[in-house]
Amino acid sequence: MLKVVTLFLVFMAVLAMFGRLRIPGIGKRSDRKGNLPKPSLCPECGRYNLRGGPCRTCRDRQG
């Protein structure tokens, strides 16, 4: 039973090494494409604004 477990672990290690050789960039987050753009800021107060233009607080202050 111990031999079977040892052979299985050795087989999995060899398989992992071949996987790393085939796909060397696996697990690196900095290489991913399609990153989200930075959120826009309100031109008046500088708060984060997802819609663009003046934010709700600036709009409420004006009117």
C-alpha positions in Angstrom: 0.0 0.0 0.0 2.9 2.4 0.8 4.4 1.7 -2.6 1.2 2.6 -4.4 0.9 5.9 -2.5 4.6 6.7 -3.2 4.3 5.9 -6.9 1.1 8.1 -7.1 2.9 11.0 -5.5 5.9 10.7 -7.7 3.7 10.5 -10.8 1.8 13.6 -9.7 5.0 15.5 -9.2 6.4 14.5 -12.6 3.1 15.5 -14.2 3.2 18.9 -12.4 6.8 19.5 -13.7 5.7 18.8 -17.3 2.7 21.1 -16.8 5.0 23.9 -15.7 7.3 23.4 -18.7 4.4 23.6 -21.1 2.7 26.6 -19.5 5.4 28.6 -17.7 3.3 31.7 -17.0 0.7 29.9 -15.0 -0.2 31.6 -11.7 1.2 35.0 -12.5 -1.4 37.7 -12.1 0.6 40.6 -13.6 0.5 39.0 -17.1 -3.2 38.8 -17.3 -4.9 40.9 -20.0 -8.2 42.6 -19.6 -7.5 44.5 -16.5 -10.3 46.9 -15.4 -9.8 50.6 -16.2 -9.2 52.9 -13.3 -12.4 54.6 -12.0 -13.0 58.1 -13.0 -12.9 61.0 -10.5 -15.4 63.8 -10.1 -14.0 67.0 -11.8 -15.3 69.2 -9.0 -14.4 67.4 -5.7 -12.1 64.5 -6.7 -14.3 61.7 -5.4 -14.6 58.5 -7.2 -17.5 58.6 -9.7 -18.6 55.6 -11.8 -21.0 57.5 -14.0 -18.8 60.4 -15.2 -19.5 64.1 -14.9 -20.2 65.7 -11.5 -21.0 63.4 -8.6 -24.2 63.3 -6.6 -22.8 65.5 -3.8 -21.6 68.2 -6.2 -24.9 68.1 -8.0 -26.8 68.5 -4.8 -24.7 71.4 -3.7 -25.4 73.3 -7.0 -29.1 72.9 -7.0 
